[in-house]
Amino acid sequence: MIFEWLHPLLIAAALALAVIGAVRRISLWRAGQPAEQSISLIAGLLTIPKRYFHDLHDIVERDKYMAKTHVAAGGGFVLSAVLIIVVHLFGIESKILAWGLLAALALMFVGGLMVAKRRQNPPSRISKGPWMRLPKSLLSFAGAFFVLTLPAAGVLPEGTGGWILTIVLTALIIWGMGEMFFGMTWGGPMKHAFAGALHLAFHRRQERFGGGRSTGLKPVDLGQDILGVSKPTDFKWNQLLGFDACVQCGRCEAMCPAFAAGQPLNPKKLIQDMVVGLAGGTDANYAGSPYPGKDVGSAKGGPTQIITEGLVDPETLWSCTTCRACVEECPMMIEHVDAIVDMRRFLTMEKGNTPNKGAEVLDNIIATDNPNGYAPASRTNWAADQNLAVMKDVKEADVLFWVSDGAFDMRSQRILRSFVKLLKAANVDFAVLGDEELDSGDVARRLGDDAAFQSLAKRNIEIMSQYKFKRIVTTDPHAYHCLRNEYADFGGDLFKNVEVLHHTTFLNELVQQGKLKLDTFSGGTVTYHDPCYLGRYNGEYEAPRELLRSLGIEVAEMERSGFRSRCCGGGGGAPITDIPGERRIADMRMEDVNTTGAELVAVGCQQCTAMLEGVVEPRPEVKDIAEILADQLIEEVH
C-alpha cells in the first residue's frame, strides 16, 4: 500500500492531540477543590478493569441489549486501540498480533452496527445531536483499520491497494480517529470513555465498589469561607470529573419522579449544565430533553460564575426529592444528589434562599428542635397511656426506640402505637429518650442547612452517649438513614458499638424467632411500596416482604418496585419547598398501585403513608406494616 508512512503519522498525530486534550481536561477538573482520597494514583488506575467489568457493567447489564453493545463496541475499541499502536504505529510484524487486531476490529464493527440499530429509533431519553454520528464513527474506524491490517495478517499481499484505496482509507481513519482518539479528550460522545474510566478510579465514594453501599451526605466544613457550592470550581475535583463521565443515556431522566411530574428538573440536563459550567459556555449544543417548561439555549456559565445566576435556576435544585433513583440507574455511577444538595447548601446557608415554607421550617428546627415548631415537651404526649420506659429513668435497655417526629402527627402516632404493641407482645426490653429526643436533622440537611443538622446530630449523640443500649430501632426511614449513615461522622465510638435498624428489619427478626404469633391476613390483594430511604439508601427490600409473606400475603408487585421503586414525593424537603409541576408525584405512585388491583398498600415509612393517603379517594387503603402486623397479632391470655 503506497505512502506507508502516512497512516503511522496520522496515528501518532491523533494520539499526541489526545494527550494534549487529556492534559487540558484534567486541568479543568483540577480547578475544583481538593478531595479526600484513600487511593493513590497508581492504585486507582489499577482498579479500573475490575470496576469496569464488575461494578459498572452490573448496572449496564440491566439493559441487556446495551450491555452486549457496550462489550462489543467498547471492548473491541479498547483492544483495537492497543493493537493498532503496536502493529501500525510501532510496526511490530507479527501475524498473531495482526489477526488479534482483525478480531478486535470485527468485534468493534459488530458493536458499531448494534449502536446504529439502537440509534435508528432511539428512546426519547437518549440525547441526539453529535451522538447520532457515533455509529458512523465506530464503523469507519473499525472498517478502515480492518482493511489496513489485512496485509499484516497475510490475507493480502504487502503493497496491495492504490491511490483510491489509500485516499478512502485515510479519510475513514481521520474521521474515525477524530472521534475515537481526539474526541475522547477534547469533547464529543467519546469523552465519557476517558472521563468515565478515571471516574471509576477516583470516585468520590470509593465504598460503592465491590458490592458496597455509600449514601450518606458528606459533612460541610463549617469553617470554610463559603458554605456549599456557589460556582463549579467549588465542587471537589473528582465531582467535576464525574460530571464529564456522563454518557447522556437518560436512564436518570427516565427514573426521575420530578421530571415525570413536569417539575423543572431533568438530572441528565443538570449534569450537562455542570459540564457547561466546568468548561464555560452555553447549553446551545445540548441535544436531549430540557427541563420541563424551560427551553434549551438560555443557560450559560463559567468555572468561577455563580451557578444559580444564569446556569441553573434554583427551582430546578429544589424540585429534587433526593430519592437517588437517578444515582441508582446511572451506568457511570455519577452522584447527582450530592451535587444538588451541595448547591442547596449555598442557597440556604449563604443566601437564605429556601423557597416557600423552607425558611419557616428551618427556623422551627432551630427554635424547637422539630420542623413543625411543636413544643418539645409535647413529644411524648402520644404515649401518655403507653407506660413506656424512659432512658433517663432506666439508664439501660436492649433497644432504644427512636420515635422521630411522627410523635407530633396524629396519623403517625397510630404507627407508633402499633409498633409499641408489637414490642410489648414480643417482650422486648426497650426504652425511649422521651423529651430528650431531638429531631434527627434529616429535613434540615436535605434542605441544605448542614449547620443545623450538625448541631442536632452532636446534641443527640451527646444525649444517647449517657445511656447503654445495643440497638436503635425506628419506624422512620429518614431518621434511620441519618442515624445509621450520617451520625457516625460526629459520633466518636457510639456507632461502632450500636446497631441501627428499621422497624421492619427488627420485626422480621422477632417473627423469625417465633416471638410474635400472627394470624393469617384475609383482607384482599396487597402491594408494597418501597420507601426510597429504606430501599435505595439502605438496601432493605426483603424484610418488609418477608413480614407480609409471614401473614400469608402474596405481594402484588408494582412494575416500579425494589431498587426501581417510584418515590412518593415526600423526601428531600420537597413538600416544604413545593415546586409546582404538571401533576403530583404521589398521584403517579397511586396509579402504579392501581395497576396491581391492590386493595391495600403496605408501607414502611410515615412520610410515605402521609403522601399516599393525601391522594384523592377513591383509592386503596394505606397502612404501615407495623399496623398490619398489629391487626393480625394473636395476643396470649395470661
C-alpha positions in Angstrom: 0.0 0.0 0.0 1.5 3.4 -1.0 2.5 6.1 1.5 3.3 3.5 4.2 4.5 6.4 6.4 1.1 8.3 6.2 -1.0 6.1 8.5 1.5 5.8 11.3 1.9 9.6 11.1 -1.8 10.1 11.4 -2.0 7.7 14.4 0.9 9.4 16.1 -0.7 12.9 15.5 -4.1 11.7 16.8 -2.5 10.2 19.9 -0.5 13.4 20.5 -3.6 15.6 20.2 -5.5 13.2 22.5 -2.7 13.6 25.1 -2.8 17.4 24.8 -6.6 17.2 25.2 -6.3 15.0 28.3 -3.9 17.4 30.0 -6.3 20.2 29.2 -9.3 18.3 30.5 -7.5 17.2 33.7 -6.6 20.9 34.3 -10.4 21.7 34.2 -11.1 19.1 36.8 -8.2 20.1 39.0 -9.6 23.6 39.2 -12.1 22.0 41.7 -11.5 21.7 45.4 -9.1 19.0 46.8 -10.8 15.7 47.6 -10.0 13.4 50.4 -8.8 10.3 48.6 -8.0 7.0 50.2 -6.5 5.7 47.0 -3.2 6.6 45.3 -2.8 7.4 41.6 -1.3 4.1 40.6 -3.6 2.0 42.8 -6.6 3.9 41.4 -5.6 3.2 37.8 -5.1 -0.4 38.6 -8.7 -0.7 39.9 -10.2 0.3 36.6 -10.5 -3.1 34.8 -12.2 -4.8 37.8 -14.5 -1.9 38.4 -15.4 -1.7 34.8 -16.2 -5.3 34.3 -17.9 -5.8 37.6 -19.4 -2.7 39.3 -20.1 -0.6 36.2 -21.1 -3.5 33.9 -23.5 -4.8 36.5 -25.5 -1.6 36.1 -25.2 -1.5 32.3 -26.4 -5.1 32.1 -29.9 -4.1 33.3 -30.4 -3.2 29.6 -29.4 -6.5 28.0 -29.1 -5.1 24.5 -26.9 -2.2 25.6 -24.8 -4.5 27.7 -23.9 -6.6 24.7 -23.4 -3.5 22.6 -21.1 -2.0 25.2 -19.0 -5.2 25.4 -18.7 -5.3 21.6 -18.1 -1.7 20.8 -16.2 -0.6 23.9 -14.3 -3.8 24.5 -13.5 -4.1 20.8 -12.3 -0.5 20.7 -10.0 -0.7 23.7 -8.3 -3.9 22.4 -8.1 -2.5 18.9 -6.6 0.8 20.1 -3.8 -1.1 21.9 -3.0 -3.4 19.0 -3.2 -0.5 16.4 -0.5 1.2 18.3 1.6 -2.0 18.4 1.0 -3.1 14.8 0.6 0.1 12.8 2.5 2.8 14.9 5.4 0.8 16.1 5.4 -1.5 13.1 5.8 -4.8 15.0 5.5 -7.6 12.5 3.5 -10.5 13.9 0.7 -12.3 12.2 -0.6 -13.4 15.6 -0.9 -9.7 16.7 -2.4 -8.8 13.3 -5.0 -11.5 13.5 -5.8 -10.4 17.0 -6.3 -6.9 15.8 -8.6 -8.1 13.0 -10.7 -10.0 15.6 -10.9 -6.9 17.8 -11.9 -4.7 14.9 -14.5 -7.2 13.8 -16.0 -7.2 17.3 -15.9 -3.4 17.3 -17.6 -3.3 13.9 -20.4 -5.6 15.2 -20.7 -3.2 18.2 -21.0 -0.3 15.8 -23.8 -2.0 13.9 -25.6 -2.6 17.2 -25.2 1.1 18.1 -26.5 2.0 14.7 -29.6 -0.2 15.2 -30.3 1.5 18.6 -29.9 4.9 17.1 -32.5 4.2 14.3 -35.4 4.9 16.6 -33.9 5.9 19.9 -35.9 6.4 23.1 -36.7 10.0 23.9 -34.4 9.9 27.0 -31.3 9.4 24.8 -29.5 12.6 23.6 -29.4 13.1 19.8 -27.2 15.7 18.1 -23.5 14.6 18.0 -24.4 11.2 19.4 -26.1 10.3 16.2 -22.8 10.3 14.3 -21.2 7.8 16.8 -22.3 4.7 14.8 -20.7 6.0 11.7 -17.5 6.9 13.5 -17.3 3.4 15.1 -17.9 1.7 11.8 -15.4 4.0 9.9 -12.7 3.4 12.5 -13.2 -0.4 12.6 -13.7 -0.9 8.9 -10.7 1.3 7.8 -8.2 -0.3 10.1 -9.6 -3.8 9.3 -8.7 -3.3 5.6 -5.4 -1.7 6.6 -4.5 -4.7 8.7 -5.2 -7.4 6.1 -1.7 -7.3 4.6 -0.1 -7.5 8.0 -2.2 -10.6 8.7 -1.1 -12.2 5.4 -4.5 -12.1 3.9 -3.5 -9.6 1.2 0.0 -9.2 -0.3 2.0 -6.3 1.0 1.6 -3.2 -1.1 -1.9 -4.0 -2.1 -4.0 -1.0 -3.0 -3.7 2.1 -5.0 -4.4 5.8 -4.8 -8.2 5.4 -4.5 -8.0 2.9 -1.6 -5.4 4.9 0.1 -7.5 8.1 -0.1 -10.6 6.3 1.1 -8.9 4.6 4.0 -7.1 7.8 5.0 -10.4 9.7 5.0 -12.1 7.0 7.1 -9.2 6.7 9.5 -9.1 10.5 10.0 -12.8 10.5 10.6 -12.7 7.5 12.9 -9.7 8.7 14.9 -11.1 12.2 15.1 -14.0 10.7 17.2 -12.3 7.9 18.9 -9.0 9.4 19.9 -9.2 13.2 19.5 -12.8 13.4 20.6 -12.2 11.3 23.7 -10.4 14.2 25.4 -11.4 17.3 23.6 -15.2 16.8 23.5 -17.8 14.7 21.9 -19.6 11.4 22.5 -16.4 9.5 23.4 -15.5 12.0 26.1 -17.4 9.7 28.5 -14.9 6.9 27.9 -11.8 8.8 29.1 -13.5 10.6 32.0 -15.6 7.6 32.9 -12.5 5.3 33.3 -10.8 7.9 35.6 -14.1 8.4 37.4 -14.2 4.7 38.3 -10.6 5.0 39.7 -11.1 8.2 41.7 -14.8 8.2 42.5 -15.8 10.3 45.5 -17.5 7.3 47.1 -14.9 4.5 46.9 -17.2 2.5 49.2 -19.6 1.9 46.3 -17.3 -0.6 44.6 -17.1 -4.3 45.3 -20.7 -4.5 46.3 -20.6 -1.8 48.9 -23.1 0.9 49.6 -22.5 4.6 50.3 -25.4 7.0 50.6 -24.7 9.4 53.5 -24.1 13.0 52.6 -20.6 14.3 53.2 -20.3 16.9 56.0 -19.7 20.6 55.3 -16.6 22.1 56.9 -18.4 25.0 58.7 -15.1 26.9 59.0 -14.9 27.5 55.2 -15.3 31.0 53.8 -18.2 29.8 51.5 -20.6 27.1 52.7 -21.8 24.8 50.0 -21.2 25.1 46.2 -21.7 28.5 44.6 -19.7 28.0 41.4 -18.4 25.0 39.5 -14.9 25.3 41.0 -16.4 24.9 44.5 -17.1 21.2 43.7 -14.5 18.6 44.6 -12.3 17.9 41.6 -13.5 14.3 41.4 -17.1 15.6 41.3 -16.2 17.6 38.2 -14.6 14.5 36.7 -17.8 12.6 37.4 -19.9 15.2 35.5 -17.7 14.7 32.5 -18.3 11.0 32.6 -21.9 11.4 31.6 -22.9 9.3 28.6 -26.2 11.1 28.2 -28.1 7.8 28.1 -31.0 9.4 30.0 -31.6 6.5 32.4 -31.7 9.0 35.2 -34.2 11.1 33.3 -36.5 8.1 32.8 -36.5 7.3 36.5 -36.7 10.8 38.0 -40.1 11.4 39.7 -39.8 15.2 39.5 -39.2 15.1 35.7 -42.1 12.7 35.2 -44.3 15.1 37.3 -43.4 18.0 35.0 -41.3 19.9 37.6 -38.3 21.8 36.2 -35.7 19.1 36.8 -34.0 16.7 34.5 -31.0 15.1 36.2 -29.3 14.5 32.8 -29.7 18.1 31.8 -28.4 19.2 35.2 -25.2 17.2 34.8 -24.7 18.6 31.3 -25.2 22.1 32.7 -22.5 21.3 35.2 -20.2 20.4 32.3 -21.1 23.7 30.6 -20.1 25.5 33.8 -16.9 23.5 34.1 -15.7 24.4 30.7 -17.5 27.7 30.2 -20.1 28.4 27.5 -23.8 27.8 26.9 -26.2 24.8 26.6 -26.9 25.6 22.9 -25.4 22.3 21.8 -27.3 20.2 24.2 -29.5 17.8 22.2 -31.5 16.0 24.9 -34.7 16.6 26.8 -34.9 20.0 28.5 -36.1 20.8 32.0 -39.9 20.6 31.8 -41.3 24.0 31.0 -37.9 25.5 30.1 -36.3 25.9 26.6 -32.7 24.9 25.8 -30.3 27.6 24.9 -30.6 30.2 27.6 -28.2 28.6 30.2 -24.7 29.9 30.4 -21.9 29.8 32.9 -18.2 29.5 33.7 -15.9 27.9 36.2 -16.0 30.9 38.5 -19.5 32.2 37.9 -22.4 31.7 40.4 -24.3 28.6 39.2 -27.8 29.9 40.1 -27.2 33.2 38.3 -27.6 32.0 34.7 -26.7 28.3 34.5 -29.3 26.5 36.7 -32.5 28.0 38.2 -32.8 27.5 41.9 -36.3 25.9 41.4 -34.5 23.1 39.5 -32.5 22.3 42.6 -35.5 22.5 44.9 -37.5 20.1 42.7 -35.4 17.1 43.7 -36.8 14.6 46.2 -33.3 13.2 46.9 -34.8 9.7 46.1 -31.5 8.6 44.4 -33.3 6.9 41.6 -31.0 8.8 39.2 -27.9 7.6 41.1 -29.1 4.0 41.2 -29.7 3.9 37.5 -26.6 5.8 36.3 -24.2 3.4 34.4 -21.4 5.8 35.0 -22.1 5.9 38.8 -22.5 9.7 38.9 -23.7 11.2 42.2 -26.4 13.7 41.1 -27.9 14.0 44.6 -24.6 15.0 46.2 -24.3 17.8 43.7 -27.8 19.1 44.2 -27.5 19.2 48.0 -24.1 20.9 47.7 -25.7 23.7 45.7 -28.7 23.9 48.0 -26.3 24.4 50.9 -25.0 27.6 49.3 -28.6 28.9 48.7 -29.7 28.1 52.3 -26.7 28.8 54.4 -25.1 31.7 52.4 -28.1 33.3 50.7 -31.0 32.3 53.0 -33.0 31.5 49.8 -35.0 28.4 50.8 -38.4 28.7 49.0 -42.0 28.6 50.3 -42.1 27.1 53.8 -38.4 26.2 53.8 -37.2 29.2 55.9 -40.0 28.7 58.4 -39.3 25.0 58.9 -35.6 25.7 59.4 -36.4 28.4 61.9 -38.7 26.0 63.7 -35.9 23.4 63.9 -33.5 25.9 65.4 -36.1 27.2 67.9 -37.9 24.0 68.9 -35.8 21.1 67.6 -38.6 19.9 65.3 -39.7 21.0 61.8 -43.3 22.0 62.7 -42.5 24.1 65.7 -44.3 22.0 68.3 -43.4 22.4 72.0 -40.5 20.0 72.7 -42.2 18.9 75.9 -45.1 17.6 73.9 -43.0 14.9 72.2 -44.3 12.1 74.4 -47.9 13.2 74.7 -48.9 10.4 72.2 -47.6 7.8 74.7 -49.3 9.1 77.9 -51.2 5.8 78.2 -48.4 3.5 76.9 -46.4 3.3 80.1 -43.1 3.5 78.2 -39.7 3.2 79.9 -37.7 6.4 79.5 -33.9 6.2 79.2 -33.2 9.0 81.8 -35.1 6.8 84.3 -33.9 3.3 83.4 -30.4 4.3 82.1 -30.1 1.0 80.2 -32.1 -1.2 77.7 -31.6 -3.6 74.9 -33.3 -1.4 72.4 -33.6 2.4 72.1 -36.8 3.2 70.3 -36.2 6.3 68.2 -39.7 7.8 68.0 -38.8 10.6 65.5 -41.2 13.4 64.5 -44.2 11.0 64.0 -44.7 11.8 67.7 -46.3 15.1 66.7 -48.6 13.7 63.9 -51.9 12.0 64.8 -51.7 9.6 61.8 -48.1 8.7 62.5 -49.0 8.1 66.2 -51.1 5.2 65.1 -48.0 3.6 63.6 -46.0 4.2 66.7 -48.7 2.7 68.9 -48.9 -0.4 66.7 -45.1 -0.8 66.9 -45.1 -0.5 70.7 -47.9 -3.1 70.8 -45.7 -5.5 68.9 -42.6 -4.8 71.0 -44.6 -5.5 74.2 -46.1 -8.6 72.8 -42.6 -9.9 72.0 -41.3 -8.9 75.5 -38.6 -6.6 74.0 -36.6 -4.7 76.6 -36.9 -1.2 75.1 -37.0 2.4 76.2 -37.4 5.9 74.6 -35.5 9.1 75.1 -38.7 10.9 75.7 -38.4 14.7 75.8 -34.7 14.4 75.4 -35.0 13.2 71.8 -34.4 15.9 69.2 -35.2 15.9 65.5 -32.8 13.7 63.6 -31.9 16.6 61.3 -32.9 14.9 58.1 -35.1 17.7 56.8 -32.5 20.4 57.7 -29.7 18.5 55.9 -31.7 17.8 52.7 -32.7 21.5 52.6 -29.1 22.5 52.7 -28.8 23.6 56.3 -25.8 21.4 57.3 -25.1 23.7 60.3 -28.5 22.9 61.9 -28.1 19.2 61.1 -24.6 19.0 62.6 -25.9 20.8 65.8 -28.8 18.3 66.1 -26.6 15.3 65.4 -24.0 16.3 68.0 -26.6 17.0 70.7 -28.5 13.8 70.0 -25.2 11.8 70.2 -24.3 13.5 73.5 -27.7 12.6 74.9 -27.5 9.0 73.7 -24.0 8.5 74.9 -25.2 8.8 78.5 -27.1 5.5 78.3 -26.4 1.9 77.5 -28.2 0.1 74.7 -27.3 -2.4 71.9 -29.7 -1.3 69.2 -31.6 1.7 67.9 -34.8 0.9 66.1 -37.1 3.5 64.4 -40.2 3.5 62.2 -38.8 6.5 60.2 -36.5 5.5 57.3 -35.2 9.1 57.1 -34.1 9.2 60.7 -32.9 5.6 60.3 -30.7 6.7 57.4 -29.3 9.7 59.4 -28.6 7.6 62.5 -27.1 4.7 60.5 -25.1 6.5 57.8 -24.5 10.1 58.7 -24.2 10.4 62.5 -21.0 8.4 62.6 -19.2 11.4 61.2 -19.9 13.2 64.5 -20.3 10.2 66.9 -17.0 9.0 68.2 -17.3 5.4 69.4 -21.1 5.4 69.9 -22.0 4.0 66.4 -19.1 1.5 66.5 -20.9 -0.5 69.2 -24.6 0.2 68.4 -26.6 -1.3 65.5 -29.3 0.8 63.9 -32.3 -1.0 62.5 -35.5 -0.1 60.7 -38.6 -1.4 62.4 -39.4 -3.8 59.6 -36.0 -5.5 59.9 -36.4 -5.7 63.6 -40.0 -7.0 63.4 -38.9 -9.6 60.9 -36.3 -10.9 63.3 -38.9 -11.2 66.0 -41.3 -13.1 63.7 -38.5 -15.4 62.5 -37.6 -16.1 66.2 -41.2 -17.0 67.0 -41.6 -14.1 69.4 -44.7 -12.8 67.6 -47.7 -15.0 66.9 -49.7 -13.8 63.9 -52.9 -14.7 62.3 -53.3 -15.2 58.5 -54.3 -12.0 56.7 -57.5 -12.2 54.7 -58.0 -8.6 53.7 -57.6 -8.8 49.9 -54.8 -8.1 47.5 -51.8 -6.2 48.9 -48.9 -4.4 47.2 -45.8 -3.0 48.9 -44.3 0.5 48.3 -40.5 0.6 48.8 -39.6 3.8 50.7 -36.5 5.4 49.0 -34.7 5.9 52.3 -35.2 2.3 53.2 -34.6 0.7 49.8 -32.2 2.6 47.6 -30.5 4.3 50.5 -30.1 1.3 52.8 -30.7 -1.8 50.7 -33.6 -3.2 52.7 -36.0 -4.7 50.3 -36.6 -8.2 51.7 -37.6 -7.8 55.4 -40.9 -6.0 54.7 -41.8 -8.6 52.1 -40.9 -11.4 54.4 -43.1 -9.9 57.1 -46.0 -9.8 54.6 -45.4 -13.4 53.5 -45.4 -14.4 57.2 -49.1 -13.3 57.2 -49.8 -15.4 54.1 -49.8 -12.4 51.8 -48.5 -12.9 48.2 -47.4 -9.4 47.4 -48.7 -8.0 44.1 -45.6 -6.2 42.9 -45.8 -2.9 41.1 -43.7 -2.5 37.9 -41.7 0.2 39.7 -40.6 -1.7 42.8 -37.4 -2.7 44.6 -34.5 -0.5 43.6 -36.7 1.0 40.9 -39.5 2.0 43.2 -41.1 5.3 42.4 -40.7 8.0 45.1 -43.8 9.1 47.0 -42.7 12.7 46.5 -42.1 13.3 50.2 -38.3 13.2 50.5 -35.7 15.9 50.3 -38.0 18.5 51.8 -40.0 18.5 48.6 -43.4 19.0 50.3 -41.8 22.0 52.0 -40.3 23.7 49.0 -43.4 22.7 47.0 -42.1 23.4 43.4 -45.2 23.2 41.1 -45.3 20.7 38.3 -47.9 19.3 35.9 -49.0 16.6 38.4 -48.2 15.3 41.9 -45.7 12.5 42.3 -47.9 10.8 44.9 -50.7 10.6 42.3 -48.4 8.9 39.9 -47.4 6.4 42.6 -51.0 5.7 43.4 -51.5 5.0 39.7 -48.7 2.4 39.9 -50.6 0.9 42.9 -53.9 0.8 40.9 -52.4 -1.2 38.1 -51.9 -4.1 40.6 -55.5 -4.2 41.6 -54.4 -4.0 45.2 -56.9 -3.1 47.9 -54.2 -2.3 50.5 -50.8 -0.5 50.1 -48.3 -1.7 52.7 -45.6 0.8 53.5 -42.7 1.2 55.9 -42.4 4.9 56.3 -44.6 7.5 58.0 -43.8 10.1 55.3 -44.8 7.7 52.5 -48.1 7.0 54.4 -48.8 10.7 54.6 -48.1 11.3 50.9 -50.1 8.3 49.6 -53.0 9.0 51.9 -53.0 12.5 50.5 -54.2 11.1 47.2 -57.8 11.9 46.5 -60.2 9.0 47.1 -61.3 6.5 45.9 -58.0 4.8 46.3 -56.7 1.7 48.2 -56.2 1.8 51.9 -52.7 2.7 53.1 -51.1 1.1 56.2 -47.7 0.8 57.7 -46.5 -2.8 58.1 -46.5 -2.4 61.8 -50.2 -1.6 61.7 -50.9 -4.6 59.5 -49.0 -6.9 61.9 -50.6 -5.4 65.0 -54.0 -6.1 63.5 -53.1 -9.8 63.0 -51.4 -10.2 66.3 -52.7 -13.2 68.3 -52.4 -12.0 71.9 -51.9 -14.6 74.5 -54.1 -14.6 77.5 -52.2 -14.9 80.8 
